Amino acid sequence: MTEKEKKLLQAKHRLEEAQARNREKERKARTRRLIQEGAILEKAFPTAVTMELDDLSLYLTEKLK
């Protein structure tokens, strides 16, 4: 393997690592947002805690039409 090929391979791996870090960062931001939104929902609508997810989805869909 030539020096040029090694450098190209290293650059490719650095790019892949950077993309993986970005995906991880986006995933963590989404998880945080979903947790915060769930907390807001539970605070505003305490009954949501005991409802099944399908029932909650149906209820909110009907109320928000």
mmCIF file of the N, C-alpha and C atoms, coordinates in Angstrom:
data_MODEL
# 
_entry.id   MODEL 
# 
loop_
_atom_site.group_PDB 
_atom_site.id 
_atom_site.type_symbol 
_atom_site.label_atom_id 
_atom_site.label_alt_id 
_atom_site.label_comp_id 
_atom_site.label_asym_id 
_atom_site.label_entity_id 
_atom_site.label_seq_id 
_atom_site.pdbx_PDB_ins_code 
_atom_site.Cartn_x 
_atom_site.Cartn_y 
_atom_site.Cartn_z 
_atom_site.occupancy 
_atom_site.B_iso_or_equiv 
_atom_site.pdbx_formal_charge 
_atom_site.auth_seq_id 
_atom_site.auth_comp_id 
_atom_site.auth_asym_id 
_atom_site.auth_atom_id 
_atom_site.pdbx_PDB_model_num 
ATOM 1   N N  . MET A 1 1  ? 0.850   -1.168 0.000  1.00 0.00 ? 1  MET A N  1 
ATOM 2   C CA . MET A 1 1  ? 0.000   0.000  0.000  1.00 0.00 ? 1  MET A CA 1 
ATOM 3   C C  . MET A 1 1  ? 0.900   1.237  0.000  1.00 0.00 ? 1  MET A C  1 
ATOM 4   N N  . THR A 1 2  ? 0.639   2.138  -0.926 1.00 0.00 ? 2  THR A N  1 
ATOM 5   C CA . THR A 1 2  ? 1.472   3.332  -1.038 1.00 0.00 ? 2  THR A CA 1 
ATOM 6   C C  . THR A 1 2  ? 1.082   4.343  0.039  1.00 0.00 ? 2  THR A C  1 
ATOM 7   N N  . GLU A 1 3  ? 1.952   5.303  0.215  1.00 0.00 ? 3  GLU A N  1 
ATOM 8   C CA . GLU A 1 3  ? 1.710   6.360  1.205  1.00 0.00 ? 3  GLU A CA 1 
ATOM 9   C C  . GLU A 1 3  ? 0.440   7.134  0.865  1.00 0.00 ? 3  GLU A C  1 
ATOM 10  N N  . LYS A 1 4  ? 0.224   7.367  -0.411 1.00 0.00 ? 4  LYS A N  1 
ATOM 11  C CA . LYS A 1 4  ? -0.960  8.105  -0.847 1.00 0.00 ? 4  LYS A CA 1 
ATOM 12  C C  . LYS A 1 4  ? -2.233  7.315  -0.515 1.00 0.00 ? 4  LYS A C  1 
ATOM 13  N N  . GLU A 1 5  ? -2.206  6.012  -0.720 1.00 0.00 ? 5  GLU A N  1 
ATOM 14  C CA . GLU A 1 5  ? -3.360  5.157  -0.409 1.00 0.00 ? 5  GLU A CA 1 
ATOM 15  C C  . GLU A 1 5  ? -3.626  5.128  1.094  1.00 0.00 ? 5  GLU A C  1 
ATOM 16  N N  . LYS A 1 6  ? -2.553  5.099  1.882  1.00 0.00 ? 6  LYS A N  1 
ATOM 17  C CA . LYS A 1 6  ? -2.699  5.115  3.339  1.00 0.00 ? 6  LYS A CA 1 
ATOM 18  C C  . LYS A 1 6  ? -3.373  6.411  3.806  1.00 0.00 ? 6  LYS A C  1 
ATOM 19  N N  . LYS A 1 7  ? -2.905  7.520  3.251  1.00 0.00 ? 7  LYS A N  1 
ATOM 20  C CA . LYS A 1 7  ? -3.483  8.818  3.632  1.00 0.00 ? 7  LYS A CA 1 
ATOM 21  C C  . LYS A 1 7  ? -4.941  8.914  3.213  1.00 0.00 ? 7  LYS A C  1 
ATOM 22  N N  . LEU A 1 8  ? -5.254  8.394  2.047  1.00 0.00 ? 8  LEU A N  1 
ATOM 23  C CA . LEU A 1 8  ? -6.638  8.398  1.576  1.00 0.00 ? 8  LEU A CA 1 
ATOM 24  C C  . LEU A 1 8  ? -7.517  7.552  2.492  1.00 0.00 ? 8  LEU A C  1 
ATOM 25  N N  . LEU A 1 9  ? -7.021  6.388  2.884  1.00 0.00 ? 9  LEU A N  1 
ATOM 26  C CA . LEU A 1 9  ? -7.758  5.499  3.781  1.00 0.00 ? 9  LEU A CA 1 
ATOM 27  C C  . LEU A 1 9  ? -7.945  6.156  5.152  1.00 0.00 ? 9  LEU A C  1 
ATOM 28  N N  . GLN A 1 10 ? -6.909  6.818  5.645  1.00 0.00 ? 10 GLN A N  1 
ATOM 29  C CA . GLN A 1 10 ? -7.010  7.520  6.927  1.00 0.00 ? 10 GLN A CA 1 
ATOM 30  C C  . GLN A 1 10 ? -8.049  8.632  6.855  1.00 0.00 ? 10 GLN A C  1 
ATOM 31  N N  . ALA A 1 11 ? -8.042  9.373  5.762  1.00 0.00 ? 11 ALA A N  1 
ATOM 32  C CA . ALA A 1 11 ? -9.011  10.459 5.593  1.00 0.00 ? 11 ALA A CA 1 
ATOM 33  C C  . ALA A 1 11 ? -10.431 9.903  5.555  1.00 0.00 ? 11 ALA A C  1 
ATOM 34  N N  . LYS A 1 12 ? -10.584 8.775  4.875  1.00 0.00 ? 12 LYS A N  1 
ATOM 35  C CA . LYS A 1 12 ? -11.901 8.146  4.801  1.00 0.00 ? 12 LYS A CA 1 
ATOM 36  C C  . LYS A 1 12 ? -12.366 7.730  6.194  1.00 0.00 ? 12 LYS A C  1 
ATOM 37  N N  . HIS A 1 13 ? -11.478 7.148  6.983  1.00 0.00 ? 13 HIS A N  1 
ATOM 38  C CA . HIS A 1 13 ? -11.832 6.718  8.336  1.00 0.00 ? 13 HIS A CA 1 
ATOM 39  C C  . HIS A 1 13 ? -12.140 7.912  9.238  1.00 0.00 ? 13 HIS A C  1 
ATOM 40  N N  . ARG A 1 14 ? -11.384 8.985  9.095  1.00 0.00 ? 14 ARG A N  1 
ATOM 41  C CA . ARG A 1 14 ? -11.667 10.188 9.888  1.00 0.00 ? 14 ARG A CA 1 
ATOM 42  C C  . ARG A 1 14 ? -13.049 10.733 9.555  1.00 0.00 ? 14 ARG A C  1 
ATOM 43  N N  . LEU A 1 15 ? -13.408 10.728 8.276  1.00 0.00 ? 15 LEU A N  1 
ATOM 44  C CA . LEU A 1 15 ? -14.723 11.196 7.847  1.00 0.00 ? 15 LEU A CA 1 
ATOM 45  C C  . LEU A 1 15 ? -15.820 10.309 8.432  1.00 0.00 ? 15 LEU A C  1 
ATOM 46  N N  . GLU A 1 16 ? -15.626 8.989  8.363  1.00 0.00 ? 16 GLU A N  1 
ATOM 47  C CA . GLU A 1 16 ? -16.612 8.055  8.916  1.00 0.00 ? 16 GLU A CA 1 
ATOM 48  C C  . GLU A 1 16 ? -16.777 8.257  10.421 1.00 0.00 ? 16 GLU A C  1 
ATOM 49  N N  . GLU A 1 17 ? -15.674 8.477  11.115 1.00 0.00 ? 17 GLU A N  1 
ATOM 50  C CA . GLU A 1 17 ? -15.737 8.719  12.562 1.00 0.00 ? 17 GLU A CA 1 
ATOM 51  C C  . GLU A 1 17 ? -16.475 10.014 12.860 1.00 0.00 ? 17 GLU A C  1 
ATOM 52  N N  . ALA A 1 18 ? -16.222 11.048 12.083 1.00 0.00 ? 18 ALA A N  1 
ATOM 53  C CA . ALA A 1 18 ? -16.911 12.325 12.280 1.00 0.00 ? 18 ALA A CA 1 
ATOM 54  C C  . ALA A 1 18 ? -18.416 12.166 12.029 1.00 0.00 ? 18 ALA A C  1 
ATOM 55  N N  . GLN A 1 19 ? -18.766 11.412 11.003 1.00 0.00 ? 19 GLN A N  1 
ATOM 56  C CA . GLN A 1 19 ? -20.183 11.176 10.716 1.00 0.00 ? 19 GLN A CA 1 
ATOM 57  C C  . GLN A 1 19 ? -20.840 10.385 11.840 1.00 0.00 ? 19 GLN A C  1 
ATOM 58  N N  . ALA A 1 20 ? -20.132 9.408  12.381 1.00 0.00 ? 20 ALA A N  1 
ATOM 59  C CA . ALA A 1 20 ? -20.668 8.615  13.491 1.00 0.00 ? 20 ALA A CA 1 
ATOM 60  C C  . ALA A 1 20 ? -20.873 9.499  14.718 1.00 0.00 ? 20 ALA A C  1 
ATOM 61  N N  . ARG A 1 21 ? -19.938 10.404 14.979 1.00 0.00 ? 21 ARG A N  1 
ATOM 62  C CA . ARG A 1 21 ? -20.097 11.328 16.120 1.00 0.00 ? 21 ARG A CA 1 
ATOM 63  C C  . ARG A 1 21 ? -21.303 12.230 15.913 1.00 0.00 ? 21 ARG A C  1 
ATOM 64  N N  . ASN A 1 22 ? -21.500 12.690 14.687 1.00 0.00 ? 22 ASN A N  1 
ATOM 65  C CA . ASN A 1 22 ? -22.650 13.549 14.400 1.00 0.00 ? 22 ASN A CA 1 
ATOM 66  C C  . ASN A 1 22 ? -23.963 12.800 14.584 1.00 0.00 ? 22 ASN A C  1 
ATOM 67  N N  . ARG A 1 23 ? -24.025 11.554 14.121 1.00 0.00 ? 23 ARG A N  1 
ATOM 68  C CA . ARG A 1 23 ? -25.237 10.742 14.300 1.00 0.00 ? 23 ARG A CA 1 
ATOM 69  C C  . ARG A 1 23 ? -25.534 10.537 15.782 1.00 0.00 ? 23 ARG A C  1 
ATOM 70  N N  . GLU A 1 24 ? -24.488 10.264 16.553 1.00 0.00 ? 24 GLU A N  1 
ATOM 71  C CA . GLU A 1 24 ? -24.638 10.060 17.998 1.00 0.00 ? 24 GLU A CA 1 
ATOM 72  C C  . GLU A 1 24 ? -25.147 11.347 18.660 1.00 0.00 ? 24 GLU A C  1 
ATOM 73  N N  . LYS A 1 25 ? -24.585 12.468 18.264 1.00 0.00 ? 25 LYS A N  1 
ATOM 74  C CA . LYS A 1 25 ? -24.989 13.757 18.823 1.00 0.00 ? 25 LYS A CA 1 
ATOM 75  C C  . LYS A 1 25 ? -26.452 14.046 18.491 1.00 0.00 ? 25 LYS A C  1 
ATOM 76  N N  . GLU A 1 26 ? -26.848 13.799 17.254 1.00 0.00 ? 26 GLU A N  1 
ATOM 77  C CA . GLU A 1 26 ? -28.244 14.021 16.838 1.00 0.00 ? 26 GLU A CA 1 
ATOM 78  C C  . GLU A 1 26 ? -29.188 13.079 17.576 1.00 0.00 ? 26 GLU A C  1 
ATOM 79  N N  . ARG A 1 27 ? -28.779 11.822 17.759 1.00 0.00 ? 27 ARG A N  1 
ATOM 80  C CA . ARG A 1 27 ? -29.610 10.846 18.463 1.00 0.00 ? 27 ARG A CA 1 
ATOM 81  C C  . ARG A 1 27 ? -29.820 11.270 19.919 1.00 0.00 ? 27 ARG A C  1 
ATOM 82  N N  . LYS A 1 28 ? -28.744 11.730 20.564 1.00 0.00 ? 28 LYS A N  1 
ATOM 83  C CA . LYS A 1 28 ? -28.854 12.167 21.951 1.00 0.00 ? 28 LYS A CA 1 
ATOM 84  C C  . LYS A 1 28 ? -29.733 13.412 22.066 1.00 0.00 ? 28 LYS A C  1 
ATOM 85  N N  . ALA A 1 29 ? -29.624 14.328 21.114 1.00 0.00 ? 29 ALA A N  1 
ATOM 86  C CA . ALA A 1 29 ? -30.456 15.538 21.133 1.00 0.00 ? 29 ALA A CA 1 
ATOM 87  C C  . ALA A 1 29 ? -31.930 15.168 20.959 1.00 0.00 ? 29 ALA A C  1 
ATOM 88  N N  . ARG A 1 30 ? -32.215 14.213 20.079 1.00 0.00 ? 30 ARG A N  1 
ATOM 89  C CA . ARG A 1 30 ? -33.599 13.770 19.870 1.00 0.00 ? 30 ARG A CA 1 
ATOM 90  C C  . ARG A 1 30 ? -34.149 13.096 21.128 1.00 0.00 ? 30 ARG A C  1 
ATOM 91  N N  . THR A 1 31 ? -33.333 12.241 21.729 1.00 0.00 ? 31 THR A N  1 
ATOM 92  C CA . THR A 1 31 ? -33.759 11.563 22.955 1.00 0.00 ? 31 THR A CA 1 
ATOM 93  C C  . THR A 1 31 ? -34.076 12.580 24.039 1.00 0.00 ? 31 THR A C  1 
ATOM 94  N N  . ARG A 1 32 ? -33.226 13.565 24.213 1.00 0.00 ? 32 ARG A N  1 
ATOM 95  C CA . ARG A 1 32 ? -33.440 14.606 25.224 1.00 0.00 ? 32 ARG A CA 1 
ATOM 96  C C  . ARG A 1 32 ? -34.735 15.370 24.942 1.00 0.00 ? 32 ARG A C  1 
ATOM 97  N N  . ARG A 1 33 ? -34.943 15.730 23.680 1.00 0.00 ? 33 ARG A N  1 
ATOM 98  C CA . ARG A 1 33 ? -36.152 16.460 23.304 1.00 0.00 ? 33 ARG A CA 1 
ATOM 99  C C  . ARG A 1 33 ? -37.402 15.637 23.588 1.00 0.00 ? 33 ARG A C  1 
ATOM 100 N N  . LEU A 1 34 ? -37.377 14.350 23.243 1.00 0.00 ? 34 LEU A N  1 
ATOM 101 C CA . LEU A 1 34 ? -38.536 13.491 23.479 1.00 0.00 ? 34 LEU A CA 1 
ATOM 102 C C  . LEU A 1 34 ? -38.828 13.342 24.962 1.00 0.00 ? 34 LEU A C  1 
ATOM 103 N N  . ILE A 1 35 ? -37.798 13.223 25.779 1.00 0.00 ? 35 ILE A N  1 
ATOM 104 C CA . ILE A 1 35 ? -37.991 13.124 27.225 1.00 0.00 ? 35 ILE A CA 1 
ATOM 105 C C  . ILE A 1 35 ? -38.598 14.410 27.762 1.00 0.00 ? 35 ILE A C  1 
ATOM 106 N N  . GLN A 1 36 ? -38.100 15.542 27.322 1.00 0.00 ? 36 GLN A N  1 
ATOM 107 C CA . GLN A 1 36 ? -38.630 16.825 27.782 1.00 0.00 ? 36 GLN A CA 1 
ATOM 108 C C  . GLN A 1 36 ? -40.087 17.004 27.356 1.00 0.00 ? 36 GLN A C  1 
ATOM 109 N N  . GLU A 1 37 ? -40.402 16.630 26.121 1.00 0.00 ? 37 GLU A N  1 
ATOM 110 C CA . GLU A 1 37 ? -41.780 16.747 25.648 1.00 0.00 ? 37 GLU A CA 1 
ATOM 111 C C  . GLU A 1 37 ? -42.705 15.826 26.439 1.00 0.00 ? 37 GLU A C  1 
ATOM 112 N N  . GLY A 1 38 ? -42.232 14.631 26.750 1.00 0.00 ? 38 GLY A N  1 
ATOM 113 C CA . GLY A 1 38 ? -43.026 13.704 27.559 1.00 0.00 ? 38 GLY A CA 1 
ATOM 114 C C  . GLY A 1 38 ? -43.276 14.256 28.951 1.00 0.00 ? 38 GLY A C  1 
ATOM 115 N N  . ALA A 1 39 ? -42.278 14.891 29.529 1.00 0.00 ? 39 ALA A N  1 
ATOM 116 C CA . ALA A 1 39 ? -42.435 15.482 30.850 1.00 0.00 ? 39 ALA A CA 1 
ATOM 117 C C  . ALA A 1 39 ? -43.453 16.617 30.822 1.00 0.00 ? 39 ALA A C  1 
ATOM 118 N N  . ILE A 1 40 ? -43.420 17.409 29.773 1.00 0.00 ? 40 ILE A N  1 
ATOM 119 C CA . ILE A 1 40 ? -44.391 18.502 29.636 1.00 0.00 ? 40 ILE A CA 1 
ATOM 120 C C  . ILE A 1 40 ? -45.796 17.929 29.501 1.00 0.00 ? 40 ILE A C  1 
ATOM 121 N N  . LEU A 1 41 ? -45.943 16.879 28.695 1.00 0.00 ? 41 LEU A N  1 
ATOM 122 C CA . LEU A 1 41 ? -47.247 16.237 28.518 1.00 0.00 ? 41 LEU A CA 1 
ATOM 123 C C  . LEU A 1 41 ? -47.762 15.704 29.846 1.00 0.00 ? 41 LEU A C  1 
ATOM 124 N N  . GLU A 1 42 ? -46.917 15.007 30.607 1.00 0.00 ? 42 GLU A N  1 
ATOM 125 C CA . GLU A 1 42 ? -47.342 14.455 31.890 1.00 0.00 ? 42 GLU A CA 1 
ATOM 126 C C  . GLU A 1 42 ? -47.706 15.553 32.883 1.00 0.00 ? 42 GLU A C  1 
ATOM 127 N N  . LYS A 1 43 ? -47.012 16.664 32.839 1.00 0.00 ? 43 LYS A N  1 
ATOM 128 C CA . LYS A 1 43 ? -47.308 17.766 33.756 1.00 0.00 ? 43 LYS A CA 1 
ATOM 129 C C  . LYS A 1 43 ? -48.649 18.410 33.392 1.00 0.00 ? 43 LYS A C  1 
ATOM 130 N N  . ALA A 1 44 ? -48.891 18.605 32.114 1.00 0.00 ? 44 ALA A N  1 
ATOM 131 C CA . ALA A 1 44 ? -50.129 19.258 31.669 1.00 0.00 ? 44 ALA A CA 1 
ATOM 132 C C  . ALA A 1 44 ? -51.319 18.306 31.695 1.00 0.00 ? 44 ALA A C  1 
ATOM 133 N N  . PHE A 1 45 ? -51.057 17.007 31.547 1.00 0.00 ? 45 PHE A N  1 
ATOM 134 C CA . PHE A 1 45 ? -52.131 16.018 31.447 1.00 0.00 ? 45 PHE A CA 1 
ATOM 135 C C  . PHE A 1 45 ? -51.711 14.781 32.264 1.00 0.00 ? 45 PHE A C  1 
ATOM 136 N N  . PRO A 1 46 ? -51.857 14.851 33.602 1.00 0.00 ? 46 PRO A N  1 
ATOM 137 C CA . PRO A 1 46 ? -51.376 13.777 34.481 1.00 0.00 ? 46 PRO A CA 1 
ATOM 138 C C  . PRO A 1 46 ? -51.968 12.400 34.164 1.00 0.00 ? 46 PRO A C  1 
ATOM 139 N N  . THR A 1 47 ? -53.159 12.342 33.607 1.00 0.00 ? 47 THR A N  1 
ATOM 140 C CA . THR A 1 47 ? -53.787 11.069 33.276 1.00 0.00 ? 47 THR A CA 1 
ATOM 141 C C  . THR A 1 47 ? -52.982 10.313 32.221 1.00 0.00 ? 47 THR A C  1 
ATOM 142 N N  . ALA A 1 48 ? -52.187 11.000 31.466 1.00 0.00 ? 48 ALA A N  1 
ATOM 143 C CA . ALA A 1 48 ? -51.398 10.380 30.405 1.00 0.00 ? 48 ALA A CA 1 
ATOM 144 C C  . ALA A 1 48 ? -50.456 9.307  30.958 1.00 0.00 ? 48 ALA A C  1 
ATOM 145 N N  . VAL A 1 49 ? -50.048 9.452  32.212 1.00 0.00 ? 49 VAL A N  1 
ATOM 146 C CA . VAL A 1 49 ? -49.101 8.512  32.811 1.00 0.00 ? 49 VAL A CA 1 
ATOM 147 C C  . VAL A 1 49 ? -49.686 7.098  32.858 1.00 0.00 ? 49 VAL A C  1 
ATOM 148 N N  . THR A 1 50 ? -50.990 7.003  33.122 1.00 0.00 ? 50 THR A N  1 
ATOM 149 C CA . THR A 1 50 ? -51.612 5.688  33.290 1.00 0.00 ? 50 THR A CA 1 
ATOM 150 C C  . THR A 1 50 ? -52.255 5.152  32.012 1.00 0.00 ? 50 THR A C  1 
ATOM 151 N N  . MET A 1 51 ? -52.298 5.956  30.959 1.00 0.00 ? 51 MET A N  1 
ATOM 152 C CA . MET A 1 51 ? -52.939 5.535  29.713 1.00 0.00 ? 51 MET A CA 1 
ATOM 153 C C  . MET A 1 51 ? -52.003 4.662  28.884 1.00 0.00 ? 51 MET A C  1 
ATOM 154 N N  . GLU A 1 52 ? -52.582 3.743  28.138 1.00 0.00 ? 52 GLU A N  1 
ATOM 155 C CA . GLU A 1 52 ? -51.820 2.979  27.153 1.00 0.00 ? 52 GLU A CA 1 
ATOM 156 C C  . GLU A 1 52 ? -51.425 3.938  26.025 1.00 0.00 ? 52 GLU A C  1 
ATOM 157 N N  . LEU A 1 53 ? -50.327 3.661  25.368 1.00 0.00 ? 53 LEU A N  1 
ATOM 158 C CA . LEU A 1 53 ? -49.840 4.567  24.323 1.00 0.00 ? 53 LEU A CA 1 
ATOM 159 C C  . LEU A 1 53 ? -50.838 4.722  23.178 1.00 0.00 ? 53 LEU A C  1 
ATOM 160 N N  . ASP A 1 54 ? -51.471 3.632  22.774 1.00 0.00 ? 54 ASP A N  1 
ATOM 161 C CA . ASP A 1 54 ? -52.461 3.711  21.692 1.00 0.00 ? 54 ASP A CA 1 
ATOM 162 C C  . ASP A 1 54 ? -53.644 4.584  22.103 1.00 0.00 ? 54 ASP A C  1 
ATOM 163 N N  . ASP A 1 55 ? -54.097 4.422  23.358 1.00 0.00 ? 55 ASP A N  1 
ATOM 164 C CA . ASP A 1 55 ? -55.221 5.216  23.853 1.00 0.00 ? 55 ASP A CA 1 
ATOM 165 C C  . ASP A 1 55 ? -54.842 6.696  23.925 1.00 0.00 ? 55 ASP A C  1 
ATOM 166 N N  . LEU A 1 56 ? -53.643 6.961  24.387 1.00 0.00 ? 56 LEU A N  1 
ATOM 167 C CA . LEU A 1 56 ? -53.170 8.343  24.474 1.00 0.00 ? 56 LEU A CA 1 
ATOM 168 C C  . LEU A 1 56 ? -53.085 8.965  23.089 1.00 0.00 ? 56 LEU A C  1 
ATOM 169 N N  . SER A 1 57 ? -52.550 8.219  22.144 1.00 0.00 ? 57 SER A N  1 
ATOM 170 C CA . SER A 1 57 ? -52.441 8.716  20.774 1.00 0.00 ? 57 SER A CA 1 
ATOM 171 C C  . SER A 1 57 ? -53.818 9.027  20.197 1.00 0.00 ? 57 SER A C  1 
ATOM 172 N N  . LEU A 1 58 ? -54.758 8.116  20.381 1.00 0.00 ? 58 LEU A N  1 
ATOM 173 C CA . LEU A 1 58 ? -56.118 8.323  19.889 1.00 0.00 ? 58 LEU A CA 1 
ATOM 174 C C  . LEU A 1 58 ? -56.766 9.528  20.554 1.00 0.00 ? 58 LEU A C  1 
ATOM 175 N N  . TYR A 1 59 ? -56.615 9.638  21.862 1.00 0.00 ? 59 TYR A N  1 
ATOM 176 C CA . TYR A 1 59 ? -57.185 10.761 22.616 1.00 0.00 ? 59 TYR A CA 1 
ATOM 177 C C  . TYR A 1 59 ? -56.646 12.096 22.103 1.00 0.00 ? 59 TYR A C  1 
ATOM 178 N N  . LEU A 1 60 ? -55.325 12.177 21.976 1.00 0.00 ? 60 LEU A N  1 
ATOM 179 C CA . LEU A 1 60 ? -54.726 13.434 21.539 1.00 0.00 ? 60 LEU A CA 1 
ATOM 180 C C  . LEU A 1 60 ? -55.097 13.759 20.091 1.00 0.00 ? 60 LEU A C  1 
ATOM 181 N N  . THR A 1 61 ? -55.165 12.745 19.262 1.00 0.00 ? 61 THR A N  1 
ATOM 182 C CA . THR A 1 61 ? -55.556 12.957 17.865 1.00 0.00 ? 61 THR A CA 1 
ATOM 183 C C  . THR A 1 61 ? -56.951 13.545 17.794 1.00 0.00 ? 61 THR A C  1 
ATOM 184 N N  . GLU A 1 62 ? -57.860 12.993 18.585 1.00 0.00 ? 62 GLU A N  1 
ATOM 185 C CA . GLU A 1 62 ? -59.236 13.497 18.582 1.00 0.00 ? 62 GLU A CA 1 
ATOM 186 C C  . GLU A 1 62 ? -59.329 14.906 19.144 1.00 0.00 ? 62 GLU A C  1 
ATOM 187 N N  . LYS A 1 63 ? -58.621 15.170 20.243 1.00 0.00 ? 63 LYS A N  1 
ATOM 188 C CA . LYS A 1 63 ? -58.675 16.481 20.886 1.00 0.00 ? 63 LYS A CA 1 
ATOM 189 C C  . LYS A 1 63 ? -58.046 17.578 20.046 1.00 0.00 ? 63 LYS A C  1 
ATOM 190 N N  . LEU A 1 64 ? -57.047 17.223 19.261 1.00 0.00 ? 64 LEU A N  1 
ATOM 191 C CA . LEU A 1 64 ? -56.304 18.244 18.527 1.00 0.00 ? 64 LEU A CA 1 
ATOM 192 C C  . LEU A 1 64 ? -56.800 18.460 17.105 1.00 0.00 ? 64 LEU A C  1 
ATOM 193 N N  . LYS A 1 65 ? -57.899 17.794 16.736 1.00 0.00 ? 65 LYS A N  1 
ATOM 194 C CA . LYS A 1 65 ? -58.462 17.999 15.392 1.00 0.00 ? 65 LYS A CA 1 
ATOM 195 C C  . LYS A 1 65 ? -59.134 19.335 15.311 1.00 0.00 ? 65 LYS A C  1 
# 
